[in-house]
Amino acid sequence: MSGEHTDNEIVTNFLLNTCRPCQRTRHAVQAAVRCAQIATLHTLDDAEADVIPLTTGSVAEFYIEPMLPQVGDIDVMFHRSTMLAIPRGHPPPTQLPAEFSDHVKVFEIVDSDSRPGYVYLVLRYLLTKCTDDGTGRYMCSRYDTGNELYSPPSRRLNADTQSIHGPAVRTDHTPYLPVDEVLCIRCPSWPPQAADWPTRHRNYGWPESATVDRVVSNGCDVVHMAHRQCKQDEWESKRQWRLSFSRAEIVLLNSWMPVQQIVYHMLRFFVKTELLKDSDSSESFSNYHIKTLMMWACNMKSSTFWIGDVNLIGICVKLLHILSLWLTDTRCRHYFVNTSNLFYNCFDVKTIASQLMSLDKEWLSSWFVNNYLHKCSMLCVDSLSSLFSGVILPNAVSAVVDRRLNTALVDTWHDIDLAKRCITDRVFLQSLTVRSCVCWMTELSKTYAPLTVYFTADTFLHVACKISRTGFTDDLKDVLATIVRQFLSTRRHCSQLSSKLSLSAADLNTSELVELLQRSAVEQLTTYRQLEAQDFGSVATIVTTDFEALYAYKHGYYQRCLQLSTQNVHTLLYAVRMPDIATYPEFIQLLDDDTVSLRALILILNPGCRDIPANTYISQLTMSLYLMTQCQLKLGHSVTSLAQTLHYIEVAQRRHRADMTLNHLTLKLIKRKVLTRLSVF
């Protein structure tokens, strides 16, 4: 290849410019969905126990978004509110976080001397919350059960969708990513097995003291998993547990510089794509070894190693050479429990070590050009991917980078739109509970804050829909109270909830309460539109009064609806991008009979089309045209006015894709209505 730039420089510049900060929306919302499901659907042998989930793994650890996906699954840990663990010899706690129940079993962590990092659990105490004095303190009584080691009850698997992956149960959720769920027991204290970590000598100040304090204050977890050499032992395999530092790793990886996260992504991609492509070692050599390598490197390398004269390929080569030495010595020290060795003589270390040691910058940079950059180019239009040949590679890279930078906001908007659809879909399919609402609001607040506003509106409509069918049950009262409380505690930018909703809901009859919930939902949906327009109005045409117009039409305020919808049609008619409106049952209550009938007709003709967005969502333009036309007909507008509307409808028909079934049916319906009225004239 000729030109001023080497492959090394091209790869570095490409990754630095295309690995952008991510909103953590699409995958994070899927994680929120699963957290909500876990919080309500797990079969427990303890009726008093709540299940408290936590998103871990790549979704929680990465704050960069490369062009090639780095999230292959969703990782969720969950612990019970009726159990906790403490290090051996530690006194049981007298205060616990609010997530714990009134009665809590306390297990003592007993070290496994020959297996560092692996432990046993012995039930020692029972904590009972003092409810009389209002202090929230717990009283402790000792369990007299001897030294019986605890093993969790076995969990039944669905053979069609679930499998065991280490300590995790993997569930496939087509078309979503698979989910790995790990049962754990919380240990609020930092374990003595990692006692040296907080005070370990750090030459270059990573992690800084505030980060260390935060890590230690989070404690750790224990997960049910036996040491590799103990898995065949029936007794050990049931009773051995492993210390888990997932909470610490989330904090540490989020404290990395962007270049460190990019290098971690590159190493993971290379190992998975090249190093293990023909190997049976994937169970013995995994992302966790790469993560461990990176954490030690961040600990031991100065900032100039990462950001002096940034050379991503050079950094990767040096780290892979270190990994080669580890493999040769079959020694990989656990980052927290440094007496624990993560390598075992169970895969071909000599072959892999030799491969890694032979790497140089020229070979690795060429490998990334052929295996990474080319794949990225395939995500672009053909005219860009065809540039990846011969001497014009720098031009191709520059074109892809420019495209990536120019579409950053559009891509984020699409991700948030998918997240919003996921929320609507899941709320419709799964009844909300107090537990799931807390999970939803907690997780969504970590992604894109306005999604909590959207979820609140969706919940109001969901509760209104349920009340219409079953009445205002105690469960629905709890859900409504929880969502209002959670919303007010997590919101950042939103209008106040209706004070009447939060204070007087219990005093209203059913129809009044349904009406109040619908009106409150419209208020929140309007707020969400305003926030959406504020953040993405430069890349999409977003009118903010579509739900107000719907509400006005539903209640017979035709002049107000006509005013709003006409303005919206003029704004949206030639828009390139615009939001949609869901037609799931929660939203159907805002629509009129004709629109509901069209939606039902589609489902009758093809029941399987429910999961196709083109059949369940209607664009802002189509809905605005529908409302405008209906109001004109009801208000007796002139031939001239209707003729202009007919022109708008024909323009909209051309601007919607052929597969947008619900939009085209709606446009055909109002076109026929206009033509019928015109024929009368």
N, C-alpha and C positions, 0 to 999 in steps of 0.2 A: 504494500500500500504506500502510495506516495502522499506528499502533503506535509504541512507543518506539524500536525498533531500525531502523536503515537496512540496506539490502542489504549495504552495505560491512561493517558490524559483524557481520551474520549470517554472511557468508561467512568472515570472519576467525575468528569463534568456532567455526564448524563445522569448519574445517580444523585449527585448533589442537587441537580435542578429538577428532577422528576419525583424524588421522594419528598412529598410535601406534608405539612401538618394535616392531620385528619380530624374530622368532626366526630369520629367514632359513632356513626349513626346506624348504618345498615346492620352491621354485625352486633353492635351494642344493643340495638333494639331487639334483635333475635335473642340475645342473651337475657334481656329483660323479660321477654316472653317466657323463656324456659325457667327463669328464676320464679316467676309468678306461678307457673305450673308446678314446680317442685314444692313451693310453699303450701300448695293446697292439695296436690294429688298423691303425695307419697303415702303409702300404707305404713302406718306406724304401729308398733306394739304398745305404744304409750299414748293414751287418748289425750293426756294433758299437754303433750309436747307440741310446740310449734316447730316448724322447720325454717331455719334462717339461712338463705342461700347467699353466695358471693360469687360474682363473675371473676374468674382468674384467667391465666394463660395469655395468649397473644392479644386477645381483644382488650384486656385490661393493661397489658404491659407496653404495647406499642402506641406511640403517639405520632408516628410517621405513617404515611400511606404510599408505598411504592406503586409503580404501574402494574407489576405482577402481584397477584394476591399472596399474602403471607399468613392469612388466617384460614386454616384448613378445617377447623372445628371450633365448637364453643365449649369452653371449660367452666364448669360450675361446681364449686364446693358447697356443701351444706352441713350444718350441725343442728343438733336438737337443743331446744331451750331448756331441757330438763337434765342436761349432762354437761359437765366440764371436767377438765383434767388439771392437776397441779403437780409440780415437780416433787419428787420424794423428799419428805422432811419439811416441806413448806406448810405453814399453817393454812387452813381453809379460809377463803375470803369472807369478809362480813358485808361487803358491798358488791353488787353485780350490775352490769349494764341492764337497761330496761328490757332488753330482748329476752332475758331469762325468766323462767316461770317461778311460781311461788315455792315450788319444791324441786330441788336440784340435787342430783346424785353427783358426788365428787370422787373422781378416780385419781389414784396416785400413780405417777409415772415411774415405773421401775426400769432401770437401765438394763440393757442386754450387754454384758461385759465384752463378749466376743464379737458383737456386731454393732459397732458404733453407729448411732443414728436410729437404731431399731430398739423398740421398747416393749414393755408389757404394761397392762393397766390392771390395777387392783382397786375394787370398790372400798373406800374407806369411810366416807362421811355422807350425811344427808343434811342439806341446808334447807331451812324453812324460813320463809319471809315473815318478818314481824309486821302484821297488818294493823295492830292496835295503836302503836306509838307514832305512826306516820313517818318514821325515819327511813323506811325502806331497807333497814338492816336485816341480815339473815342470822338466825340462830343455828348452831351446829350440833349435831348429834353423831356419834360414831357408829359405823356399821360393824356388827360382829359377824362377819362372814369368813373369817380366817384369811387365807392368802389366795383365794380363788381368782384366777386371771379371767378378765372379761373378754368375750368374743361376741361381736354383734350377731343378731339373728340373720340368717341367710335371706337374701332377697330373690324373689321369683322373677325370672327373666321372660320376656316375650321373645320366643325363638325367631320370629320373623323380623323383628326390628332391633333387638338388643344383643349385645355381646360383651364379654369381659376384656378390658384393656388395662392390665396392671391393677391399681386400686379403683379404677373407674368402671362404671357401667356405660357403655356407648349405646346411644339410641340414634337411629337414622330417622330423620324427619324430612323426607322428600317433599318439596323441592329445596328445603332449607339445609344448612350445614348440619352434619352430625353433632351430637352433644355428648360430652363426657361428663358424667356426674360422679362426684366423689364424696362419700360419706366421711365426715371427720368429727372429732371432738375438740372443742375449743380449749386451748390452754392460754389463759390471759397473761401468764408469766413467761418471761424469757427463759428457755430451758438451760440447765447447767451443762448439758452436753455441748452447748455453743457459748459457754461462759466467757471464753477469751475473745469472741468476736467484737463486742462493743468497745473493748480497750485495745484491740489489735493495732500494732504500729502501722500507720499509713503515711508513706513517704510523701504523697502528693495530694493529701487532703480529700480523697474520695473514699467513702461518702463523707460529707461534712457532718459536723457534730449534731446539727438539728435533724438531719436525715437519720443518723444513728439513733437518736433519741426516739424518733417517730417509729422506727423499725422495732426497737426494743419494747416500746409501750404497746405495740400490737400483739406481742407474744407470738405464739405459733399455734399449730394444730397437730393432731395425730391422726393418721389415716390407716385404715386396716389393710396392711400389706406386709407379707413376710419377706425376709431377706432371700435373695435368689437361691442361696445354698440351703435354705430351710423350707422351700416350697413343697418339696416332696415328703416332708415330715408332717403327718396328719395333725399331730398335736400342735406343733409350732405354727403351721400354716393357718390355723384357726385363731391363735392367740397373740401372734406377733403383730405389732404396729410400727409405723415409721413416722418419725418427726417430719412435718411438712412446713416449709418456710415460704409458701406461696404468697402470703400477705407481705412478707418482707421483700420478696422479689418484685412485686408490683411497685412498691415504693422506690426501690433501688433503680429499676429499669426506667421508671419515669423521671428519675433524676439525671439520667445520662444526657450528654450533649447529642444533638441530632446526628452528628457524624458517627457516634458510637452506636446509635440505633441502626443506622444504615449499614455499618460494618457487620453488626449482628445479623441483619437481614441477608446480607451477601453470603456470610458463612453458612447460614441455614440453607439457603438456596443451593449453594455449591455442594454441601455435604449430601443433601437429599437427592439432588439431580445427578451428581457425578460419582461421589464417593461410595454411595450405597446402592447405586442403580442395579448392580449385578451381585449384590451381597445379601447374605442371610443374617446380617448383623444388626438389622434395624431395631430389634428388641434390646440389644446390648449397647448400641451406640445411637444416641438420640439427640434431639434438640437440647435436652437438659445438659449434656456434656458441652455443647457449644455455649450455652448460657453460662455454665460454670467457668469455661475458658474466658469469656468476656468479663465476668465479674472479677476474676482474679486479675485480668489485664487492666481493667479500670482502676483496681486497687494499686497495682504495681507500676503502672506507666505514667509518665508525666503528661501534662496537657500538650506539650509540644509533639508528643508521639501522635496525638490525634489531630491537632489543629495547627501545627507548625507550618509545614508545606504540605497541604492535604494531598495524600496519594492513597486512595482507597485500596487499590490493588496491592501496593507495597505493604500497607497495614495488614491486609488479609494474608499475604504470604508469610509475614513474620509470625502472625498468630497461628497459622496452620503448621509452621515449623515447630512452634512450641507444642502444639497438639501432637505432632509426630513424636517428639521426645517423650511426652506423657504415655503415648501408646507403646513405645519401645520399652519403657520402664513399667508398663501396665500399672500406672499410678496416676490417678486423677483425684486430688483432694477435694472433698466436699467444701463448698465455700464457707459454710457456717459451722459444720462439724468437721474440722479439718483432720480428725483422726479416721474419718470414714473415707474409704477408697471406692470411687464410682466405677472403676474398671475391674473386670474379672477375666480370667483366662477362658473366655467362652466365645471368642471370635478371632478371626485371622488378623491379629494385630500387626504382624510383620509385613503383610502385604499392604495394608492401609498406611502404616507408618512409612513404608518405603515410597508409596505414592505421594504422600504429603511432603516428605523431605526433598523429593526431586522437583517440586514445584518452583518455578521462578516467575517473576513479574511478566515476562513476555508471554509465557504459556498461559498463565491465568487470565491476563487481560484479553488474549485472543479467545480463550474459552468463554469469557463473559460477553464478548462481542457476538460470538456465534450462538450462544445459548440463552443469553438474557436480552441483549439489545434487539436481536432479531425477533424474539417473542413479543417484545414491547411494540415493535414496528407493526406486527400483525394485528395489534389492537387498533391501529390507525387505518385510515382509508388506503386503498391499494396504491394510490399515487405515492404515498409515503413509504410503504413497505417495499415498493419496487426500487426505491433509492438505495437500499442496503446491498449494494454490489460494487466491488472494485474500489476505484480511487475516490468516489464521491461519498464515501461513508461519513465523513464529517458533516457534509451538507444534510445527509439523511438524519443524523443525530440532532443537528440543529433544528431541523423541521419538526421532529418528534417532540423535542424539548419545548419549542415554541407552542406547539399544539397543546401540550400538557399544561403549560403555564396559562394559556389563554382560556382553557376549558375548566380551570380549577373550580370556579364558582358555580358553573353550570353543573359539573359533576357532583358537587356538594348538594346542590338543590335537588338533583335527581335522587341522590342517596336519602335525603330527608323525606322526599316524596314517597320513596319505597318504604321508609320507616313508618311513615304516617299510615300507609296502606296496611302494613303489618299490624299496627295497633288496632285499626278498625276491624280487620279480619279476625284477630285473636279475641277482641272483646265480644264480637258477635258469636264466635264459636265456643267460648268458655265463659261460663257465668263468673262474675266477679265476686270475690270474697274480701273480707278485711285484710287477710294475709296477702292476697295477690295485689290488692290496691297499694299497700305499703311497698311491696317489691317493685311494682310498676313505677311509682313516683320516685322512689329512691334511685332506681337504675336510669330512668329517663332524665333525671336532673343531672346525671353525669355525661349525657350525650349532647343534645341540643335543647337548651332549657325551655324554649317555647313548646316543645313536644309535651311538656307537662300540662300546658294550657289546653292543647288539643286533646290529650287523654282525659282531662277533667270534663271537657265538653262531651266527649264520647261516653263517659261514665254517666253524666246527667241524662243523656238520651237513653242509655242502657237501662238505668233505673226507672225512667219514665215508661219505657216499653214494658218492663217487668211489672210495674205497678198496675198498668192497664189490664194485665192478664191475671195477676195473682193477688193484687192489693199490696198495701204497704206493710210487708212482713218485717219482723224484727231483724232478719238478716239484711234486708234492703236498708233499713234504718241505720244499721251498723256500717254498711258500705258507704252510704251517703255521708254520715258523720265523719268517717275515716278520710274520705276523699277531700272533703272540705278542710279538715284539719291538716292533712298532708299537703294540700295545695297551698294553703296559706303559709306553711312553713318552708316550702321549697321554691315558691315563685320568685322570679327576679323582675320580670317586666310584664305586668298584666294589670287589667282593671280589677277593681274590688269585686268580689263575688256579691251577688245580691244579698243585702243584709236580711231581707225577708226570707231568703232560702236558708241561711244559716241559723236564723233565730226563730222562725215561725212555721217551719215545714210541718212540725208535728201537729199544728192546730188547723191545718187545711184539710178539706175533704179530698177524695181521690182525684177528681177532675181538676180541681184548683191546683193540687200539687203537681200533677202531670204538666199542666200549663206553665206553672212556675219553673219546673225543671227544663222544659223546652225553651222558655225565654232565657233562662240562665245559660243554657247550652249555646244558644245563638249569640249571646253576649261574648262568651269565651271563644267561639269560632271566629267571630269578628275580630276579637283581640289577636287571635292567632294569625289571621290574614294580615293584619296591620304589621305584626312582627315579621311575617314572611316577606311582605312587600318591602319593609325596611332593610332586610338583610339581602334579598335576592331580586329586588326590583330592577337592578341594572342588567340582569340576564333573562328575566322572565316578566311577562306582563301579568300583573296580579291585581285584580280589583278586590277591594276589601269589603264590599257591601252585598256580596252574592247571598249570604245567609240572611241578611236583613231583608233583602227583597223576597226571598222565599217565605220568611215569616210574615211579611206584610201581605203577600198574596194569600197565604193560608188563612189569614184572619180577615180577609175581605177589604184590605186597605189598597184598592186597586190603583188609585192615583199615585200613591207613594211608591208602590211596587213598579209602576210604569216609569216613573221618574228615575228610580235607581237602575232598573234593568236597561232602559234606553241608554243611559250614560255608560253602562257596562258594555253594551253591544258596540257602541262607537269606539270604546277603548280597545276591545278585544278582537274586532273583526279581522284585522290583518296581523294579529300577534303571531310570533313564531313559537313561543312557549307560554303555557298557561296552566294553572292548577286544575284539578278535577274535583268533583263532588261525589262522595260515595252514595250508593243506593242500597246499602245493607239495611236490615230491618230497623236498626237504631236510627238511621237517617230517613227512612221511608215516612216516618211520622211527620216530617217536615214537608213532604211532597203532596201533590194532589192525586186524585184517583186515576187520571189518565196516565200519569207518569208511572205510578205503581202498577197499573195494568200492563204497560209495555214491559216493565221489568219482569212481571210474572209470566208474560207470554214467552219471553226468551227462555226462562227457566223451564216452562212446560215443554217447549220444543226441544230443549237440550239441557236436561238436569245437571249434566256434568260441567256446564259452562260457568258455574258459580265462581270458580277460581280464576277465571279469565278477566283481567281488569277491564278489557274493552266491553264486557257485558255487564259490569257492575259499577262502572264509574262514568259520569257524564261531565263533559268539559264545562268550564265557566261560561264559554261563549254559547254553547247549545242551551244551557239552562237559562241564561239571560234572554236569549231569543225566544225561548218557550214562554217565559214569564211576560215578556214584552208583548208577544202576539196575543196571549190569553187576555191580558189587560186591555189591549186595543179592541178586541172583539167584545169584551164585556162592557166597555165604555162606549161602544158604537162609533169608532173612529172612521174617518173618511176613506174613500177609495184611494186617494193619493197617498195617504199614510200607510194603508195596507199594501199598496203596490211597492212602496219603498221597503217595507218589511219583507215582502216576497223576494226582492232583490238581495237583501241581507241573508235570507235563508239559503238562496242558491249559492251565494259566495261561501257560506259556511259549509255547505255540502261538499264543495270542491276542496275546501281546506282541511277536512277531516279524512284520515286514512280510511280505506275501504273496510278494514277489519274492525272499525270502531262501531260495532253493531248498535249499541244502545243510542249513541249519538245520531246515527243515520235514521233509525226508526223514529226518534223524537222529532228530528227535522222534517221527515216525511209527513208525520202526523200534523204538525203545525202548518206545513205547506198546503196540505189538503184542506185544512180548516180555512186558511186564507183564500184559497181558490174557490171554495164553496161560497164564502161570503161575497167574493168579487162576482161570481156568477149570478148571485141574487141581484146585485146592483146592475 
